[in-house]
Amino acid sequence: MDESADEPRPTGRPHAVPLRHILPGLLRDPARALIDVGNRTGGALVRLNLGSFRPYLVTHPRHVQHVLRDRADNYERAGDGLFWRPVKRLFGEGILGEGQIWSASRRMLQPMFTAKRVEALIDGMADAIRDAVDELDEPFRAGRPVDIGAEQARIVSRAIMRVLFADKISVPDALRVIDAQDVIATAVIPRIVVPFAPLSLPMPGDRPFRRAVRIVDEVLVPIVRETRAVADQGDDIISTLWRARTDDGRQLDERQVRNDTVAMFAATTETTINVLTWAWPHLEQRPDVADRLYAEIDRVVGDGPVRREHLADLTYTRMVLDELLRLYPIGWIIPRRAVAADVIDGVPIEAGATMVASPLITQRMRQFWDRPDEFDPERFRPERVRARHRYAHFPFGGGPHQCLGMYLFYLEAQLILATMLSRYRFRLRRPGVPGLRLAAALRPRERVELTLLAAGRRAEPA
């Protein structure tokens, strides 16, 4: 089951799920309700009946590939689409949009995320991560528990602000923006779960959303403005955006530079912080996985600092990250709108229809994964990856809109895990894997707090 995906039977019509069957679960536990829909329908195309809003749910890897890659020209990420409206209020038009504005932003930013460019950043990133991890020595010596989510936000900020933003954004200011992003990620959920509600209708989360967006702009907009005058001297994201030109030779206006700066800040920080926060409870729950990870890091890194040449040999570390991404993908919901009518496995799709793919659903479905709710990095042994459909695991999306920062994430996350676990072992204050909190990113319901122990010393039960 892990190695293959059962084919859905073409029926000529989608599997219908009435509102009364899904609404109670959506209100109680939206993530589990959606996964259950996927499991019950076995990868068939699903039509969710949410009153006047009736999106198609796309769960089979072959159908996901059709929508996100093979016919990507027909399934657009429309900025005025119902699912995108809450996000657009923060990011505006730009790299998270569609059409010519998206294409221009992508073309301008893509050179900063090529493999060659990212690899040139590794040494600086490794130094910044090492400096940030040094600050954990104080709570380690004191035996004081730390909020590992907050500590990872600080570590990621130190690295990303240095290598991608040239320290134009200070770490304290970056942490203010990250805190605001955390508020926004939760505040938009009512509108994502009920996307047909008009923006004029007040909903829970609207007020904290607006306050958080103001904080983001208070921090980032002055830096965007100041950078314009010195953009020719910098090689960071904001300078790159100011130097860029549209297809007709125009400089971007301040609003688009702001939009893309906010989007790239979120994309390069939130992913790593959230995914790594889940690592610690899963490693404690699976000591066999933790021991194998420790052994690899000890063998590859030794007693010195983590360096560029170590990363290629941290293969099990990469498997652990892939399994975390399977359980907690970055963009857990990927909406598209059909530009023209289409047919998927004999099911007619009308022009204007909303299509929803979800890595969270596909990557936890019994049809495509054995024991889908269990944490098992062995799923990502190379031979098992080759045997699976490419779109059984798509945590960074797919097709032309696949996340630009995917390669950066893997290198940065490997550096952080290897740096921390070459120095420390840990013990959770509250054993067990936290429940899943559905937000713009998938977050633990409660803080993950742990006590740091010396590397090589066994964590004693609490």
C-alpha positions, 0 to 999 in steps of 0.5 A, spaced: 500 500 500 505 504 501 508 503 494 502 504 490 496 507 489 490 504 488 486 506 481 479 510 482 474 507 478 471 512 473 464 513 474 462 519 470 460 523 476 463 525 482 462 522 489 457 527 492 458 528 500 452 532 503 453 538 507 450 534 513 455 529 513 461 533 513 459 539 517 459 536 524 466 534 523 469 540 520 466 544 526 469 539 531 476 537 527 477 540 520 483 536 519 480 529 521 474 530 517 477 532 511 482 526 511 476 521 513 472 524 507 478 522 503 479 515 506 471 514 505 471 515 498 478 512 496 481 517 491 475 518 487 473 525 485 469 528 490 464 534 490 463 537 497 456 540 498 457 546 502 450 549 500 451 554 495 459 553 494 460 546 491 468 545 490 471 538 488 476 535 492 482 532 489 485 526 493 488 521 488 495 522 486 494 522 479 488 527 479 493 531 483 498 531 478 493 533 472 490 539 476 497 542 479 502 540 473 499 536 467 493 541 466 496 547 470 494 552 465 487 550 466 487 550 473 489 557 476 491 560 482 485 565 482 487 571 487 479 573 487 478 565 488 474 564 495 479 560 498 485 565 496 481 572 499 483 571 506 490 570 504 490 575 499 488 580 505 496 579 507 500 578 501 496 582 496 498 581 488 505 578 487 509 571 488 502 568 491 498 571 485 496 568 478 497 571 471 502 576 469 504 579 476 505 572 479 509 570 473 514 577 473 515 576 481 517 568 480 522 570 474 525 576 479 525 571 485 527 565 482 535 566 481 535 567 488 533 560 490 537 556 485 541 550 487 547 553 486 545 560 489 542 556 495 549 552 496 553 558 496 549 561 502 550 554 506 557 556 510 553 563 512 547 559 514 551 554 518 555 560 522 548 563 523 545 557 526 551 555 530 551 562 533 544 562 535 544 555 538 550 557 542 545 561 546 541 555 548 547 553 553 545 558 558 538 554 559 542 547 558 546 549 564 541 551 568 536 545 567 531 550 565 526 548 560 525 552 553 519 553 548 522 549 542 518 553 537 520 560 540 527 557 540 527 555 533 523 561 531 530 565 533 534 560 530 531 561 523 530 568 524 538 569 525 540 565 519 534 567 514 535 575 516 543 574 515 543 570 508 537 572 505 535 579 507 542 581 509 541 583 516 536 589 514 531 586 518 533 585 525 532 578 529 527 582 534 523 585 528 523 578 525 520 575 531 515 580 531 513 579 524 513 571 526 509 572 532 504 576 527 504 571 522 502 566 528 496 570 529 494 571 522 495 563 521 490 562 526 485 568 524 484 566 517 481 559 519 474 561 519 474 564 512 478 558 509 473 553 512 467 557 510 470 560 504 463 563 501 462 568 507 463 575 504 468 579 507 463 584 509 460 579 514 464 580 520 467 573 523 472 571 528 479 572 527 478 578 523 480 583 528 486 580 530 488 579 523 488 586 522 492 588 528 497 583 526 497 585 518 499 592 521 504 589 525 507 586 519 507 593 515 510 597 521 516 592 521 517 591 513 514 597 510 519 602 512 525 597 511 522 596 504 522 604 503 529 605 505 532 599 501 530 603 494 535 608 495 541 603 496 538 597 492 544 597 487 548 595 493 545 589 495 544 582 493 538 580 498 531 579 497 528 586 498 534 589 493 533 584 488 525 586 488 527 593 487 532 592 481 527 588 478 524 590 471 517 588 469 516 585 462 515 592 459 521 595 463 518 598 469 520 598 476 516 595 481 511 599 485 512 599 492 506 595 494 508 589 490 515 590 493 512 590 499 507 584 497 513 579 495 517 581 501 512 579 506 510 573 502 518 571 502 519 572 509 513 568 511 515 562 506 523 562 508 521 562 516 514 559 517 516 552 514 522 551 517 519 553 524 513 549 524 516 542 521 521 542 526 517 543 532 514 537 530 520 533 530 521 533 538 515 529 540 515 524 534 523 523 536 521 522 543 515 517 541 520 513 537 526 512 540 529 507 535 528 513 530 532 518 535 537 513 536 539 512 528 538 519 527 543 521 533 548 515 530 548 518 523 549 525 526 555 523 531 558 519 525 558 524 520 559 531 524 563 528 529 565 533 535 566 539 530 561 544 527 556 542 522 559 544 515 557 544 508 560 537 506 556 534 511 549 535 508 550 530 503 551 524 508 545 526 512 541 521 508 537 519 514 536 526 517 533 527 510 528 521 511 526 524 518 524 531 514 520 528 509 516 524 514 515 530 518 513 533 511 508 528 510 504 528 516 505 536 516 505 539 509 507 546 508 501 548 504 495 543 507 490 546 502 491 548 495 485 551 491 485 552 484 479 554 479 478 551 472 479 556 467 475 552 461 471 545 462 475 539 463 474 532 464 478 528 470 477 520 469 470 521 466 468 526 470 466 533 467 469 539 470 465 545 469 469 552 467 469 556 473 469 550 478 473 550 484 478 544 485 481 543 492 487 539 492 490 537 499 497 534 501 494 533 508 489 529 506 493 525 500 499 524 505 494 521 510 490 516 506 490 509 507 489 508 500 496 510 498 500 509 505 501 504 510 499 506 517 498 513 515 498 516 522 504 513 524 511 517 524 516 512 520 522 515 516 523 508 513 517 510 508 523 515 504 528 509 503 530 511 496 527 504 493 520 506 496 520 513 494 521 510 487 515 505 487 510 511 489 507 516 485 510 522 484 504 526 487 503 521 493 507 526 497 507 533 495 508 537 501 511 543 497 505 543 492 507 542 484 507 544 477 509 551 476 507 554 483 511 549 487 514 552 492 521 556 490 524 555 497 524 547 497 531 546 496 533 552 501 528 548 507 532 542 506 539 544 507 537 549 513 533 544 516 538 539 516 543 544 519 539 546 524 537 539 526 544 536 526 547 542 529 542 541 535 543 534 536 550 534 535 550 538 542 544 536 546 539 530 547 532 532 550 526 530 554 519 533 553 516 536 559 509 533 557 510 527 553 506 525 547 505 528 540 500 534 541 494 534 537 494 538 530 491 545 530 489 547 523 491 554 521 494 557 515 500 552 517 499 545 521 501 547 528 501 543 535 495 545 539 500 546 545 507 549 546 512 544 545 517 545 551 523 540 553 529 540 557 536 540 554 541 534 556 548 533 554 549 529 548 550 522 549 546 522 556 540 518 556 533 522 557 530 520 564 523 519 564 519 525 567 
